[in-house]
Amino acid sequence: MKGKIVIADDEPIVRLDISGMLVDTGYEIVGEASDGFEAIEVCKKNHPDVVLMDIQMSILDGLKAAKKITQDELAGSVVFLTAYNDQENVEKAKGLGAEGYLVKPLDEKSLISTIEVSIAKGQQLKKLLTKIDSLNQKLEARKVIEKAKGVLVKENNISEDEAYKMIRKLSMDKRASMGEIAELIVMSND
């Protein structure tokens, strides 16, 4: 299995053609949609690696649907499909962070290579977001530790280094993270 794909296009024959090309190449089609609302719902249920999104669809167009899918991280990446190669839609797609923009009629080589690149980019982005989240958590814990050190310095008339060592020793003795110990120290001081 190379990846999970959602195809959103208001033309059933286009969805069928694309599905055939992708399945023959080893991709799994986890859902199809005929408008933007359906695309959002299908992505919520399946969290695909890629959503292939037609720009011009009735009810809710692909650009608006892709914005919601991207904001809520419902798919690894978005590749737009369109019959229009106008600069305005290209700019909108770029602004939404699309990993690809394909003009219909599609040829299999362009479709497959675009899918492969978009899956790789989606995986890279996911790793970066995970790393950012981890760093933010560490930064927040560090801020609490610094605040707790200040409380201990003031309450016990000790140096910052001694306060840090006290938090670290409590952490080891109580088998809790330094952040958890620091939160309790700060909480008891509020």
Backbone bond lengths (Angstrom), bond angles and torsions (degrees), N, CA, C in turn:
res aa  C-N    CA-C-N  psi(-1)  N-CA   C-N-CA  omega(-1)  CA-C   N-CA-C  phi
1 M - - - 1.445 - - 1.525 110.00 -
2 K 1.297 116.47 121.62 1.467 121.52 -177.94 1.524 112.72 -87.51
3 G 1.328 118.09 -25.68 1.457 119.99 -178.78 1.516 111.34 165.33
4 K 1.355 114.10 160.66 1.465 121.19 179.78 1.531 108.97 -97.91
5 I 1.333 115.77 132.66 1.462 121.13 -175.25 1.526 110.36 -126.41
6 V 1.339 115.85 141.49 1.459 122.85 168.27 1.522 106.69 -113.85
7 I 1.333 115.88 134.47 1.465 121.31 178.81 1.518 108.18 -112.12
8 A 1.329 116.17 120.26 1.469 121.60 178.98 1.520 108.72 -118.15
9 D 1.332 115.97 107.84 1.461 122.44 178.97 1.522 107.18 -154.00
10 D 1.326 116.93 139.18 1.460 119.06 -177.25 1.529 113.30 -78.55
11 E 1.324 117.32 -3.56 1.460 120.78 177.99 1.533 109.64 -105.50
12 P 1.336 117.30 111.86 1.474 120.90 -178.09 1.528 113.32 -57.05
13 I 1.331 118.01 -36.58 1.470 120.59 -178.77 1.529 110.94 -65.99
14 V 1.343 116.81 -34.96 1.469 120.88 177.70 1.526 109.30 -67.57
15 R 1.344 116.27 -43.97 1.467 119.53 177.96 1.519 111.04 -59.93
16 L 1.324 116.31 -41.47 1.459 121.63 179.31 1.529 111.50 -63.32
17 D 1.325 117.40 -45.24 1.468 121.70 178.80 1.533 111.64 -61.41
18 I 1.318 115.59 -47.74 1.471 120.24 -178.84 1.526 109.78 -64.67
19 S 1.307 116.42 -44.00 1.458 121.08 179.10 1.525 110.97 -57.24
20 G 1.325 115.91 -45.31 1.460 119.98 179.08 1.517 112.70 -59.65
21 M 1.333 116.19 -45.24 1.477 120.20 179.44 1.526 111.12 -61.14
22 L 1.332 116.27 -43.28 1.462 120.03 -175.40 1.526 112.71 -73.83
23 V 1.310 117.38 -41.97 1.470 120.85 179.26 1.525 109.82 -63.13
24 D 1.331 117.42 -41.68 1.470 121.03 178.50 1.527 112.09 -61.73
25 T 1.317 116.49 -23.54 1.461 120.87 -178.51 1.529 112.47 -97.06
26 G 1.328 117.68 -0.48 1.467 120.21 174.91 1.510 115.62 103.40
27 Y 1.325 118.47 9.60 1.462 120.81 177.11 1.524 109.64 -91.55
28 E 1.336 115.46 155.27 1.461 121.08 178.19 1.528 108.64 -106.29
29 I 1.316 116.18 124.61 1.461 120.98 175.63 1.526 106.39 -87.59
30 V 1.332 116.89 110.40 1.463 120.62 -175.87 1.523 112.21 -95.44
31 G 1.336 117.28 -6.72 1.449 119.39 178.27 1.509 112.00 -179.49
32 E 1.316 114.72 158.04 1.455 122.31 176.64 1.518 108.02 -133.18
33 A 1.345 115.69 153.82 1.459 121.38 179.52 1.515 109.20 -144.89
34 S 1.342 115.44 148.57 1.461 119.39 179.21 1.527 112.87 -107.33
35 D 1.338 116.63 -3.50 1.466 120.38 174.24 1.527 108.71 -152.75
36 G 1.324 115.95 173.72 1.459 121.08 -176.10 1.514 114.58 -62.86
37 F 1.340 116.97 -38.31 1.469 119.71 179.02 1.521 111.09 -62.61
38 E 1.332 115.74 -45.05 1.465 119.56 177.97 1.523 110.83 -62.60
39 A 1.327 117.01 -39.30 1.469 121.11 179.63 1.524 110.81 -59.82
40 I 1.320 116.60 -43.63 1.464 120.87 179.19 1.529 109.90 -62.18
41 E 1.315 116.83 -46.64 1.469 121.04 -179.16 1.526 111.81 -62.89
42 V 1.335 116.71 -44.09 1.465 120.65 179.77 1.531 110.21 -63.57
43 C 1.324 117.22 -39.21 1.466 120.65 178.75 1.528 111.48 -68.55
44 K 1.328 117.42 -36.26 1.472 120.72 176.75 1.523 110.49 -60.09
45 K 1.321 116.09 -40.48 1.466 120.96 -176.78 1.522 112.82 -76.77
46 N 1.337 116.92 -33.91 1.471 119.85 -169.09 1.525 116.14 -113.40
47 H 1.318 118.52 -15.60 1.468 122.69 -177.16 1.539 111.80 39.41
48 P 1.326 116.15 66.98 1.469 120.12 -176.84 1.529 112.55 -70.95
49 D 1.325 114.60 163.50 1.461 120.07 173.69 1.525 109.57 -71.28
50 V 1.344 115.96 -37.18 1.464 121.57 -179.11 1.523 109.25 -141.02
51 V 1.333 115.46 139.88 1.458 120.01 168.02 1.530 106.52 -114.28
52 L 1.330 115.18 121.66 1.462 121.95 174.91 1.517 106.18 -88.37
53 M 1.329 117.32 115.90 1.453 121.20 -168.80 1.523 111.50 -122.26
54 D 1.323 115.63 118.30 1.457 120.51 172.19 1.530 107.31 -68.20
55 I 1.311 116.82 138.79 1.469 119.80 -179.99 1.526 111.02 -75.35
56 Q 1.333 116.76 -46.94 1.466 121.64 -176.34 1.524 110.25 -92.65
57 M 1.352 116.42 98.55 1.465 121.10 175.27 1.521 107.97 -133.15
58 S 1.314 115.56 153.46 1.460 119.56 178.50 1.521 110.52 -72.51
59 I 1.298 115.90 167.03 1.461 126.76 179.61 1.536 111.42 67.18
60 L 1.335 118.43 -71.54 1.468 122.05 177.50 1.519 107.16 -132.31
61 D 1.338 116.03 120.06 1.473 118.39 -175.59 1.522 111.79 -72.82
62 G 1.324 114.39 167.55 1.455 121.07 -176.15 1.512 114.75 -64.80
63 L 1.326 117.60 -31.92 1.465 120.38 179.99 1.531 111.00 -65.72
64 K 1.327 116.14 -45.52 1.470 119.78 179.79 1.525 110.99 -67.64
65 A 1.321 116.40 -41.64 1.460 120.09 178.64 1.529 110.69 -63.42
66 A 1.320 116.46 -42.13 1.468 120.44 -179.91 1.528 111.22 -63.67
67 K 1.317 116.61 -36.16 1.465 120.08 178.41 1.533 109.88 -60.18
68 K 1.328 116.57 -45.35 1.467 121.24 179.19 1.533 110.84 -66.31
69 I 1.320 116.97 -43.13 1.465 121.84 -179.94 1.531 110.47 -62.35
70 T 1.309 116.31 -41.28 1.469 120.94 179.64 1.524 110.77 -69.33
71 Q 1.326 117.28 -47.09 1.471 121.11 -179.55 1.521 112.21 -58.42
72 D 1.328 116.16 -42.00 1.459 120.58 -177.05 1.531 113.38 -90.53
73 E 1.333 116.67 4.98 1.463 122.99 179.19 1.528 111.19 52.16
74 L 1.337 115.61 49.88 1.463 121.43 -178.36 1.523 112.98 -88.30
75 A 1.335 116.99 -10.45 1.468 121.89 178.95 1.523 108.15 -146.97
76 G 1.331 115.46 152.76 1.458 119.92 179.02 1.516 112.46 -65.16
77 S 1.340 116.69 -36.65 1.456 120.77 179.40 1.523 110.28 -160.28
78 V 1.329 114.45 164.12 1.460 122.00 -179.96 1.524 108.79 -123.24
79 V 1.325 115.42 131.40 1.468 121.59 173.27 1.525 106.34 -121.65
80 F 1.331 116.23 125.06 1.465 120.29 -179.67 1.517 111.24 -88.23
81 L 1.327 113.78 143.65 1.454 122.97 174.04 1.519 106.62 -117.96
82 T 1.316 117.43 138.79 1.451 119.03 179.05 1.512 111.51 -159.24
83 A 1.293 114.82 155.50 1.463 120.50 173.40 1.527 109.44 -90.84
84 Y 1.330 116.66 -6.78 1.463 122.34 -176.22 1.517 111.10 -110.22
85 N 1.310 115.76 130.05 1.463 120.59 -179.82 1.525 109.97 -109.99
86 D 1.329 117.30 40.01 1.463 120.33 -178.02 1.526 110.86 -84.47
87 Q 1.309 115.61 150.44 1.459 122.38 -175.34 1.532 111.87 -64.58
88 E 1.319 117.36 -32.57 1.467 120.55 -179.20 1.527 111.27 -60.58
89 N 1.333 117.35 -47.11 1.472 120.22 178.81 1.521 111.61 -68.64
90 V 1.325 117.14 -36.00 1.470 120.44 176.61 1.525 109.70 -60.36
91 E 1.327 116.48 -45.31 1.472 120.69 -179.89 1.527 111.10 -63.92
92 K 1.321 116.78 -41.98 1.468 120.22 178.03 1.525 110.59 -62.46
93 A 1.330 116.44 -42.16 1.469 120.78 179.28 1.527 110.59 -62.97
94 K 1.316 116.58 -42.41 1.469 120.35 177.67 1.523 110.72 -62.29
95 G 1.328 116.05 -41.61 1.455 120.75 -179.98 1.518 113.36 -64.24
96 L 1.306 116.12 -27.10 1.473 120.83 179.12 1.527 112.29 -87.04
97 G 1.329 117.06 -3.79 1.465 120.17 178.86 1.515 114.27 81.18
98 A 1.322 116.59 26.92 1.470 119.65 179.33 1.523 110.49 -62.88
99 E 1.320 115.70 144.41 1.456 121.04 178.13 1.521 111.85 -92.41
100 G 1.329 117.39 -5.57 1.452 119.73 179.18 1.511 111.48 -165.40
101 Y 1.343 114.81 159.72 1.458 122.26 -179.94 1.518 106.41 -147.72
102 L 1.318 115.79 109.40 1.461 121.08 -176.45 1.521 110.37 -115.27
103 V 1.334 115.73 136.92 1.454 121.11 179.94 1.528 108.66 -100.42
104 K 1.342 114.84 131.33 1.465 121.02 178.21 1.527 109.27 -75.77
105 P 1.301 118.76 151.24 1.465 127.43 -2.05 1.531 110.63 -72.48
106 L 1.317 115.05 144.98 1.465 121.48 -176.90 1.514 110.91 -84.67
107 D 1.332 114.61 144.88 1.463 117.85 168.78 1.530 106.59 -109.32
108 E 1.310 115.45 146.85 1.459 121.86 -171.42 1.533 112.53 -59.43
109 K 1.329 118.03 -40.61 1.464 120.32 -178.15 1.525 111.36 -61.88
110 S 1.317 117.38 -45.74 1.474 120.86 179.70 1.522 110.80 -65.14
111 L 1.322 116.41 -41.76 1.458 120.84 -179.58 1.526 110.79 -61.44
112 I 1.315 116.87 -51.31 1.472 121.04 -176.30 1.527 111.33 -63.58
113 S 1.329 117.60 -45.15 1.467 119.30 -179.27 1.533 111.15 -65.95
114 T 1.324 116.79 -37.13 1.463 120.02 177.65 1.521 110.71 -65.76
115 I 1.314 117.42 -41.25 1.471 121.83 178.00 1.533 109.91 -61.59
116 E 1.324 116.86 -46.54 1.467 120.65 -179.35 1.527 111.17 -59.40
117 V 1.319 116.86 -46.59 1.463 120.88 -179.66 1.529 110.44 -65.39
118 S 1.327 117.30 -41.89 1.463 119.54 -177.96 1.526 111.92 -67.32
119 I 1.321 117.89 -35.39 1.466 120.23 175.86 1.527 109.95 -64.58
120 A 1.322 116.76 -44.36 1.468 120.47 178.62 1.530 111.13 -61.53
121 K 1.325 117.07 -43.57 1.474 120.80 179.48 1.526 110.65 -65.16
122 G 1.319 116.75 -40.09 1.462 120.69 178.09 1.523 111.80 -62.29
123 Q 1.335 116.44 -40.00 1.466 120.41 178.80 1.524 110.90 -67.79
124 Q 1.335 116.77 -39.40 1.468 120.47 177.11 1.523 110.86 -62.72
125 L 1.322 116.01 -43.74 1.462 120.37 179.83 1.526 110.62 -62.63
126 K 1.325 116.70 -42.39 1.461 120.66 179.97 1.532 110.63 -60.98
127 K 1.330 116.76 -42.93 1.470 120.25 178.18 1.528 111.02 -62.74
128 L 1.332 116.39 -42.68 1.465 120.17 179.29 1.525 111.33 -63.57
129 L 1.321 117.59 -42.56 1.458 120.76 179.64 1.527 110.97 -65.00
130 T 1.329 117.21 -37.37 1.463 121.21 176.85 1.523 110.20 -64.67
131 K 1.322 115.95 -42.42 1.466 120.65 179.18 1.530 111.15 -64.85
132 I 1.319 116.69 -42.02 1.465 121.13 178.52 1.519 110.20 -62.22
133 D 1.327 116.92 -43.71 1.457 121.06 179.00 1.527 110.94 -61.32
134 S 1.318 116.32 -43.67 1.465 121.22 178.79 1.533 110.86 -62.31
135 L 1.324 116.72 -44.08 1.464 120.47 179.30 1.523 111.61 -65.16
136 N 1.330 117.04 -38.32 1.465 120.41 177.59 1.521 110.93 -63.57
137 Q 1.342 117.16 -40.28 1.462 120.50 178.25 1.528 110.49 -64.18
138 K 1.334 116.08 -41.85 1.471 119.74 178.82 1.523 110.85 -64.82
139 L 1.322 116.57 -39.93 1.463 120.91 179.17 1.524 110.56 -63.32
140 E 1.331 116.90 -44.16 1.467 120.63 179.11 1.526 110.84 -63.36
141 A 1.333 117.40 -40.92 1.468 120.75 177.73 1.523 110.22 -63.88
142 R 1.316 115.92 -39.66 1.471 120.38 179.64 1.523 110.93 -63.71
143 K 1.335 116.23 -39.66 1.470 120.15 178.60 1.527 110.80 -62.34
144 V 1.328 116.63 -41.60 1.466 121.07 179.97 1.526 110.01 -67.27
145 I 1.323 116.74 -39.59 1.468 120.23 178.43 1.534 110.01 -62.47
146 E 1.318 116.62 -43.07 1.468 120.38 178.36 1.529 110.71 -61.68
147 K 1.322 116.02 -41.12 1.466 120.16 179.27 1.536 109.76 -65.64
148 A 1.324 116.75 -42.21 1.468 121.25 179.41 1.532 110.68 -64.25
149 K 1.327 115.83 -39.20 1.474 118.57 176.35 1.526 110.01 -58.60
150 G 1.320 116.70 -42.69 1.469 120.69 179.12 1.523 111.72 -61.13
151 V 1.340 115.86 -41.26 1.468 120.30 178.61 1.528 109.77 -62.61
152 L 1.329 116.82 -47.06 1.469 120.68 -178.55 1.524 111.68 -65.22
153 V 1.317 116.90 -39.59 1.473 120.43 178.25 1.522 109.50 -59.56
154 K 1.321 115.70 -46.52 1.468 120.93 -177.18 1.529 111.36 -68.06
155 E 1.340 116.81 -46.85 1.466 120.95 -176.01 1.523 113.39 -70.95
156 N 1.343 117.78 -35.12 1.465 121.32 -172.60 1.522 113.64 -109.66
157 N 1.325 116.87 0.50 1.463 121.93 179.84 1.531 110.53 52.12
158 I 1.359 115.06 51.97 1.461 121.59 179.40 1.532 109.29 -122.48
159 S 1.329 115.71 170.78 1.467 119.87 179.07 1.531 110.31 -78.80
160 E 1.336 115.87 164.92 1.462 120.28 177.55 1.528 110.88 -61.42
161 D 1.333 116.28 -38.39 1.466 120.07 179.95 1.531 110.42 -63.59
162 E 1.321 116.43 -41.98 1.467 120.11 178.34 1.532 110.57 -65.79
163 A 1.322 117.35 -38.16 1.460 121.36 178.35 1.528 110.09 -64.01
164 Y 1.332 116.13 -42.10 1.465 120.29 178.61 1.529 110.26 -62.08
165 K 1.341 116.07 -45.64 1.465 120.32 179.40 1.532 111.37 -62.22
166 M 1.335 116.31 -34.45 1.460 120.60 179.09 1.539 109.82 -66.31
167 I 1.321 116.93 -44.33 1.471 121.17 178.64 1.525 109.88 -63.25
168 R 1.347 115.71 -43.33 1.467 119.21 -179.77 1.520 111.52 -63.72
169 K 1.336 117.91 -42.07 1.470 121.47 179.40 1.530 110.48 -64.93
170 L 1.331 117.03 -43.18 1.471 120.48 177.27 1.532 110.17 -60.76
171 S 1.316 115.26 -39.34 1.467 120.62 179.37 1.528 110.68 -60.50
172 M 1.320 116.46 -46.27 1.468 120.36 179.60 1.529 111.35 -68.88
173 D 1.327 116.87 -43.81 1.462 120.89 -178.20 1.533 111.83 -64.61
174 K 1.291 117.29 -40.32 1.475 122.21 -176.21 1.528 112.57 -93.25
175 R 1.331 116.09 -1.37 1.470 121.54 -179.55 1.536 111.76 52.12
176 A 1.317 113.39 49.86 1.464 121.78 178.02 1.524 106.90 -132.81
177 S 1.301 116.10 159.40 1.461 118.83 179.56 1.531 109.61 -70.82
178 M 1.306 114.96 156.75 1.464 119.38 177.77 1.525 109.99 -61.11
179 G 1.307 116.35 -34.21 1.463 120.52 178.26 1.522 111.71 -62.47
180 E 1.344 116.21 -42.84 1.473 120.38 179.03 1.531 110.75 -64.57
181 I 1.323 116.74 -43.29 1.472 120.96 178.43 1.525 109.30 -62.42
182 A 1.326 116.63 -45.14 1.464 121.22 -179.17 1.531 110.91 -61.56
183 E 1.328 117.03 -40.93 1.476 120.35 178.63 1.521 110.67 -59.79
184 L 1.338 116.87 -41.80 1.461 120.47 -179.87 1.526 111.15 -66.77
185 I 1.307 117.22 -39.05 1.463 121.28 178.87 1.526 109.73 -64.45
186 V 1.307 116.00 -45.71 1.464 120.65 -179.31 1.528 109.60 -67.22
187 M 1.338 116.67 -41.19 1.463 121.35 -178.37 1.534 110.29 -62.35
188 S 1.313 117.25 -42.01 1.462 120.61 -177.73 1.531 110.60 -69.33
189 N 1.316 117.48 -17.77 1.455 121.95 -178.47 1.523 112.24 -90.46
190 D 1.346 117.98 -16.38 1.482 121.27 -176.13 1.501 112.71 -74.24
